C-alpha cells in the first residue's frame, strides 16, 4: 500500500537525491541582499538574468514589443499571438 505522501512508481526518498550534496553543492547568488540558493549552476545562471535585465528575445507581433530574457518564456508568449 502506498502512503499518503508517496506517489505511485516512485521509491521512498527519491526526492532526496540532492540532500546529501546540498551542503557541499549550493550555488549562491553573489548580488547584494539576494539570498537565492540553487542546487545546479545552470539555475543560478538563469537567475542572474533577473539582476542584469538583459532581454535579448523581443516579440515581433504588431504592437507588442515585449522582451524576454529566456527563449522558453518568449515562445510561450508568442503562442498567444497565434
C-alpha positions as CSV (number, residue, x, y, z in Angstrom):
1,X,0.0,0.0,0.0
2,X,1.2,3.5,-0.8
3,X,1.5,6.0,2.0
4,X,-0.2,9.4,1.8
5,X,3.0,11.3,0.8
6,X,4.4,8.7,-1.7
7,X,3.4,8.8,-5.3
8,X,3.0,5.6,-7.3
9,X,6.1,4.5,-9.2
10,X,8.5,6.4,-7.0
11,X,10.9,5.0,-4.5
12,X,10.7,6.3,-1.0
13,X,13.3,9.1,-0.6
14,X,13.7,9.6,-4.4
15,X,13.1,13.3,-3.9
16,X,16.1,13.4,-1.6
17,X,18.7,12.8,-4.2
18,X,20.4,16.2,-3.6
19,X,20.1,16.1,0.2
20,X,23.5,14.5,0.8
21,X,25.1,17.0,-1.6
22,X,23.0,20.1,-0.6
23,X,25.6,21.4,1.8
24,X,28.5,20.8,-0.5
25,X,26.8,22.0,-3.7
26,X,25.0,25.2,-3.0
27,X,25.3,27.8,-5.7
28,X,24.7,31.2,-4.2
29,X,23.8,34.4,-5.9
30,X,26.5,37.0,-5.2
31,X,24.4,40.1,-5.7
32,X,24.0,42.2,-2.6
33,X,20.9,41.4,-0.5
34,X,19.9,38.5,-2.7
35,X,19.8,35.3,-0.7
36,X,18.9,32.9,-3.6
37,X,20.4,29.4,-3.4
38,X,20.4,26.8,-6.2
39,X,21.4,23.2,-6.4
40,X,22.5,23.5,-10.0
41,X,24.9,26.0,-11.6
42,X,22.6,26.4,-14.7
43,X,19.8,27.5,-12.4
44,X,22.0,30.2,-10.8
45,X,23.0,31.3,-14.3
46,X,19.3,31.6,-15.3
47,X,18.6,33.5,-12.1
48,X,21.4,36.0,-12.7
49,X,19.4,37.3,-15.8
50,X,16.9,38.9,-13.3
51,X,19.7,41.1,-12.0
52,X,21.2,42.1,-15.3
53,X,18.0,43.0,-17.1
54,X,19.3,41.5,-20.3
55,X,16.4,40.7,-22.5
56,X,17.5,39.6,-26.0
57,X,14.2,38.0,-27.1
58,X,11.8,40.6,-28.5
59,X,8.2,39.8,-29.6
60,X,7.8,40.8,-33.2
61,X,4.0,40.8,-33.1
62,X,2.5,44.1,-34.3
63,X,2.0,46.5,-31.3
64,X,3.6,44.2,-28.8
65,X,7.4,44.5,-28.5
66,X,7.6,42.7,-25.1
67,X,11.1,41.5,-24.3
68,X,12.2,38.3,-22.6
69,X,15.4,37.0,-21.0
70,X,14.6,33.4,-21.8
71,X,13.7,31.8,-25.1
72,X,11.1,29.4,-23.5
73,X,9.3,32.3,-21.9
74,X,9.3,34.1,-25.2
75,X,7.9,31.0,-27.0
76,X,5.1,30.7,-24.5
77,X,4.2,34.4,-25.0
78,X,4.4,34.2,-28.8
79,X,1.8,31.4,-28.9
80,X,-0.8,33.9,-27.5
81,X,-0.5,35.9,-30.7
82,X,-1.3,32.9,-33.0
